[in-house]
Amino acid sequence: MKILIIPFFFLFAFCSLYAQHGYVMATTEGIVVEKEIKTYLPATSPITVNQFFPISQSTLGFPIHSYYDLEKTISEEKSKEIDSYIQYIMEDQKIPGLALAITHNGEVQKKKTYGLASIEYNVPVSDSSVFWIASISKHITCTAIMLLAQDGIIDIDDKINEYLPDTPDHWQDITIRHLMTHTSGLPESGKGSERGERSVKGTYSAEEMFNYAKKDSLAFQPGTDFLYSDEGIFLLGYLIHKISGMSFKEFMQKRIFDPSGMNTAYLMDHFEIHPNQVTGYAKKDGLIIPDRNYWRLLDTEINAAGGVYASIDDMINWEKTLLGDLLTPESKRSMWTPHSLNDGNNANYGFGWNAQSINGEKIIYHPGVAGTEFLRFLDNDISIIVLTNQADYQRSIAHKISEILEISPEKGEDDFISGRISKQTPHQGEIEKMVGEYLFIPNGNFYLDDPIEIRISAEKDQVWIEFPTNKKYHNKYKMVKIENGKWVQLSWDPVATEFTYDLQEDKDGAVTISVFENYGPGISIHIGELKRRDNETIGKR
């Protein structure tokens, strides 16, 4: 089984955008500066994503109302450290533009925009820039389903064929809950899905999409396993459409966007012009290119799995709504609690959210393929929202910011999903065979293509792993051996994955180290190998 959730194997950090306060510059150079907004627009030369210029204030500037009155609890030192981190990742990962919000109890503690919404037109990101939030949309669709449940119109444990009588026979055991938790057995769109075989021919109606979906077989019996599925979330949108009698777009506007004050949010529509929509980018051969994700090319009537566009202010208002009374406390608990499979194992996913508990602290999270992140620490009511317009960066920004703010939890022994930590001390010879400089070579199961430089070292009988060692900022985690013989790095991950390393030695003494992502008991995916940097056989001296 292949689980298609973006992992956080490599967490990168950054260096500082220059701070200026309280002015817009009316200069011939086209530079725009606002309090706590650092955007750099040299109008006299072509823009590259690595061009960020510190700016001094000019006597030609005139004071304007600041976008923000922030940092009520975040110290100036921490705020600058976050800015440093963001500048580094934008330069290192070639992210043109970014919007950030950090809230506590729904109140903004830091809000800031960086870089360009459009490279082509030198347009800076602002608080009104509208980003495609992609799969962060999933929990918003699930929220709409919970509103129907609160209205008494549906029960989330109802089978979907009660509302969609023309579903295939092999779907008869799928419930609404299964769709929200990716446990239906339906495939990911484009990954064995009939719906993914469409070509661009205009708008696909809700009925056309449903008829394509009905051709899909199941990867497993509903409730027995986990498989990330856009197809399943589409069916939630189709249910909303059929049950409410409204279009999905109309329902979301009336029941979600309007009550939440998401005044500039909308659903993807390729045949409508939307002001302030940022340009999406991706990377190819190290260069920035326009993003050609197929969602950006296919126009569909129902975009339930990833169709929301929103500004940073829309997302702040949505965060306040999540803390408010749109949903009952019972509905929120249901959405934010990890779902249990039929065998009792934890799927580490709630209703549209990755959900986990680390040392007793409840954390929910979701990334988006367009380059977005939403991380929430439920017990402390702290949220970190990151919106970018670069689809191919390592999803690590929100996680790293939580580390800077010292709110990132440490994993306890009971939190590990890969297995129990071994009580036996590893043999010194095995430790010596692991130590070295490596390249992680990903295979087709990993979401990144480029090799990652890794170091494994031993210090006082403790094994440590560092990555990426060629970057200014890198991470260092202790490794321990678990009872199944593999090694695991002691780090928590927002998408509830763990990374294990399997050292195998053949009869000639050659050692290989295979790398696995683990999503729960028995759910392990081989994602690549460690290859020694000196080109010697791994483990040979």
N, C-alpha and C positions, 0 to 999 in steps of 0.2 A: 504494500500500500504506500502511495506517495502522498504526503500531506503538504499542501501548497500554502503554507503560511510563511511569510518572510521572517527569517530568524535574525538574531543579533550576535552573530559569531564574533564580529569585530567592532569594537566600540571606539570610535575615534573622537579626539578632542581638538580644541582649537585655540586661536590667539586674537587681539582686541580691535574692534572697529573704533575709530577715533571719536571721542565724545565732543559734541557741540551743543549749545543750548539756546533755544528760544528765538531763532531767526530763520527766515527764508531769504536766500541770497538772490538779489536781482542783478546778476552779472551776465556778461556776454558769454561766459564759459558754460552757462546752463547748469550750474551746480545748485542742488536743492538740499537744504539742511533744516531739520526741525528738531526741537527738543526731544531727546531720546529716539530720534529717527536719524539714522546715518545712511543716506543714500548718495551715491557718488556718480555723477553724470558728466563726464567730459564730452562736451558736444563738438569739440574741434577735431577729434580723431576717432577711428573706429573703436567700438567697445569690445573688450574681451572680458570673460567672466572673472578673470583674475585681476582686473583693474579696480582697486579700491584705494581712493586717495584721501589722506587726511586733509582737512580744509580749515582754514582760519576764517574768522568772521570779518566781514567787510563793512566799511562805513556806508556802502550802498544798501546794506541789509535793512529791513524794517521789521519791527516786532510783530508777531502774530500770536494767536491763541495756540497754546501747545496742545498736541493730541492727548497728552497724558499727564496725570498727576500720580506718579507711581512710586514703587519701591517703599511701601509703607512698612514692610517687615524685612525685605531683603536688603542686606547691608550693601553699601557702595562697593566694598571689596568683592563681595560675591557677584554683584551685578557686573562688574568689570571682568571678573573671571568668566562669567557666562558669555559676555561679548567676545572675549579672547577665543574661547572655545568655538563660537559660531563663525568668527572670521576664518579660523583655521580650516574648519570643515568645508566652508564655502569655497575656499581656494583649493583645498586638497581634492575635494569631490566634484569641483566645477558646478556648484549650485549657483545659478544666476540670482535668484531672489528668495527671500525667506521672511515669514512673519511668525512672531513668537508671542505667546501669552502664558503667564504663570498666575494662577488664581489660588486663593485660600478662602474657603467658605463662600465661594462665588465672587469674591472681591478681587479685582485685579491688583497684583503685586508688582508685576513687570509686564509691559507690553512694548514691543519694539519691532520695527521692520528694517530689513537690510537688502541692499542690492536692487536688482532690476526685475520688474514684471515683464518687460519686453526688451530683449537685447537689440532687436531690429530697430526699434523706435526710441531707445534710450529712456524708457519710461520706468521710474522708480516704483518699488513696492510701497504701498501706503496702507493705512488701516482699512481703506475701502477697496483694496485689491481683492478680487474674487478668485479663489483657487478651487480647482477640482480636488475634493477631499477623497474621492475614490472609495475604497472599502471601509473607511470610517463611516460611510453611509449605512453600512449593514445594521449597526445598532439603532440607527434612526428609523429604519424600516421595522425593526423588531419593536421599537417603541410604539409605532403606529399599530402593530398587531396587538400589543398590550392594551391600547386604548379601546379596541374592539372587545377585548376580553373584559375590561372594566365596565364597558357598556352592557355587558351581559349578552352580547350578540354571538360570541364564540367561546369555546373552552380550548385552551392551548393543547390539551391532550386529546382533542377530537381528531379523528382521522380526516385527512384532507378530502377523501372521496365523499364525505358528507356534504361538502360545499362544491366539489368539482366532480359530479357523477360520471363524467366521461373519462376519468383517469384510467390508465392501463391496469390490468389485473395485478401485475407484479408490484404495483404501488399501494396495494390495499392496506398495508400495515403502516404506512407513513403517516405520522401525526404532525400537527403544526409545530409542536415542540422539537421534533426531529429536524424540521427545516431550519429552525432558529439556531440549533446547536451543531449543525453540520454532521448529524448522525443518521441521516436518511438513507445513505448509500448512493445518492445521486452524484454524478461526476461534476468536476470543475468544468465550466464552459470552455470549449476549445481543447479539453483534455479528455477525449473519449466521448464528448457530448455532440449530439446531432446539432444542437443550437450553435456550436462553435464552427460549423462548416459553412455558415452563410457567407455570401459575397456582398459587397457593397452595392446595393441597388436602390437605395432610398430609405424610407421609413418602414420598419417592421412593426406591424400592428400587434396588439396584445394577443389576439387569437392566433396569428401566425407564429409568434414566439411559443405559445403554449403547445401548438401542434408539433413544432420541432421538438420541444421538451419531452413530449409523450413518447417519442421514439427511443428515449434513453433507457438503458438497462441499469440495474443496481449493482454496485461493487460489492455489497454485502447486505445482509438482512437489516432493516432499520433498527437502530438502537444498539447494535452489536459492535460498532467501530466508529471511527471518526474519519471523515474525508471532507476537506474544505471545499465547499461547493457554491459557486455563484448561481448555479442552476436552481438550487434549493431556495436561495434568497429571492430569485426572480419569482418563484411560485408563491412566496409570501406576498409580493407585490400584486401578483395576479389574483390571489385570494382577496386582498384588500379591494381591488377593482370590482370583482364579482359580488362580494358581500355588501359593499357600501353603495353600489350603483353609481359611483363616481369614477372618473379616470383616476389612475394612481397619482398623477400630477395634481389634480384638483384636491384629492384627499390630503396629500402632504401639505399643500398650501394652507388649507382650511384648518387642519387639526394639528399640524406640527409647526410650520414656519410662522404663521401669523400669531398664534398664542405665545410663541417663544421669543418674539421680537427679532426673528432672523429676517430682517427687512430686505436684505439684498441676496438672500439665498434662493436658489432655484434648482430645478432638475435639468440635467443635460438635454439640450435641444440644439441639433446642428443646423436647424433652419430658422434660428432666431438670433438676433444680435443682442448681446448683453454688455452693457457698459462695464468697464474696469476689469474685464476677465483677463487674467494673466495668460501669457503664452507658455505652453508646456514644452519642456525640453527633455532630452535623454542624452546618453553618451554612446559613441561608437568609435572604436579605435582611439580612445582618449580624447575625442573631440565632442563638443556640444553640437547636437543636431535637434531639429524639431521632433517632438515625441510623436511616434506613430503607433502607440498602443491601439489595439483594434477597437477598444471602446470609444476612442476619439474618432474613429472612422465609421462605425456602424451607428445608425440612428434608429432608436427603438422607442416604442411607446411607453414601455415600462423599464426604468433603470433602477430597480430596487436594490441591486447588489453593490452599486458603486456610482450612482448618478448625481449625487448632490454636489453643487458648487456653493461655496460660502466664503465670506471674508473672515478675518480674525475677530472682528466685532460680532459677527453672526455666531461664531463658535463660542465666544465668551457669553453671549446671551443664552446659547444652548446649554452651556455648563450651568448657568444659574437655573435654567429650567429643570435640569436633571436633579438639582438640589431642592427644587420647589415641589409643588403639589400636582403637577401634570400627571404623574404616576403615583399610585398609592405606595406606602412603605412595603407592602407585600409584593407588589409588582416589581419594585426596584430590587428587592432581595432575590426574586426569581431571576431577573435579568443578570445580576452580578454574581450569582453563585455558580461555580463550576458544575457542569452537567455530569451525572453518573451514567455510565453505560450499563447495559443489562447485567453484566457480570460484576458490577459494583466498582469497577475501575473508574478513575476520574479522567474525564476528557479535557480538563483544563480550559474549558470554553463555556461561556454562559450564553445569553441571547445576543449575538452580535458582538461579543467582547471576548478576548482572551481573559480568562479569570483564574487567579491563583491566590494562595495564601503563603507568605514567606515569614517564618517566625511569628505566625499569628496575625500578620498584617495583610489585609485584603487589598489586592491590587488588580485593576482591570486596565486593558490596553487594546488598541488596534492601530495597525499601520494601513497606509493606502498606497496602491501601486503608482500613483501619480507623484509620490514623494511627500507623504503626510504622516503625522503621528499624533495620537491622543493617549496620554498616560494619566491615570487617576489613582491616587492613594486614598482609598475610601475612608479609612479610619481617621485620617487627618484632614479630609476634604481639601486636598491639594491636587491641582491638575496642571499638567504641562501640555500645551497645544503647539505643535510645530507644523506650519504649512510651507511647502517649498514648491517650486516649479521645475524640479529635476527628478525624473523618475528612477534614475539608476544609482542613487547614492546609498551607502550602507545605512540602514535604519537604526541609528544609535543616538540621535541628538537628544531626545527626551530623556532617555536613560542616563546619559552623561550629565545632563543638567541636574537630574535628581541626585547624582553623586556629588556634584559641586555644592548643592544645597544641603548635603548631608542628611537627606531623607531616604536614601536608598538603603533597603534592609540587607542584612547579612543572612545567608541561608543557614538553617540549623540542620542537624542530622536527619530529623524527621521530614524535612522538606524535599529530600531527594527522590526523584521519580525513576532513576535509572537502576537503583538497587541500594542495598544497605552497605555502609562503609565497612570494609573488612577490619577485623580486630587484629589480624596478623600483620606484623611489620614486613614490608616488602624486602626481598633480598637485595643486598647491595649490588650484586651483579646485574640484576634487572634494571636498577636505577641507572647504573653506568651505561647500559645499552640505550636508554632513552635520552640521555643528555646529548645535546648537539644543536646546531643551527639547521633549520629546515625551511622548505617551501611547502605550504599547504597547496596541493593541486586538487581543485574541486572537480567533481564529476557532474553529470547532467542533473543530479538530484539537488544540487545546491543553487541558490539564487544568484550567486556571483560567478563570474568566469575567470577573473584574474587571480593568479597565485598570491598568497599572503606569506610574508616572511615571519617565521616563528622561531622562538628560542625556548628550549627546555633545559633547565639547570637544576642542580642539586645544591642545597645549602643546609648543612647540619642535618642530614638525613631527611630533609623535606624537599619535595620535587615542586618546581615552579614552572609555569608556562607564561611566556610573554608574547604579545602580538599587537599590532604589526611593528616589528622591531626597526623598520626603516622609516618610521614616522616620528615626528616630533613628540606626539603624545601617543602612548601605547599603554596597554593594560597588562597587569601582572597578577596571576591567580595561582593559588596553591592547588596542587593536584593530589588526590588520594586514590587509593585502590579500593574498588568495591568487590563484593563477594563473588561476582561472576567473572572476576579476573581482569576486567577492564579498568582503566583509569578515568576519573572524572575531574573536571576543573570546578573549583568551588566558587561559582558565580551564579547569580540569579539572572534570569532573562525575562523581559516583559511579555514575550509570547510563550512563556512557560516551557521552554526547551532546555535541555542539558546536552553538553557535548562530552562524549566519551571517546577514549583512545584505546585501541586494541593492539597490543604489541604481540607479534607472532614471530617465532624463530624457527627456521627450517633446520634440517639435519646438518647443513654446512655452516650453520651459525649466522646466516643472513637474517636480518630482522626487518620486518615491515610493520608500519604503524598505520592502521586504518582509522578514519575519523567517522563518528556517527552522531546524528541528531536524535535525541530521545524525547518523545512527547508524552510518555507514560509507560506503565508496565507492558512490556511486549510490543511497544510501538517504537521501533528503532530503524533509522534510515541511514544507509551508508552514503556519505556525502563527499568522500575523497580520501587522499593519502598524504602522509608526510614524507617528503623526499629530502634527503640530506643535502645541504647547500654545497658541500665539497665534492658532490657527485660520487662519493664512495658508496658502497653498499650500506644501507642503514644498519647501524649497530656494529659494523666492522671497525676495528681500530688498526 
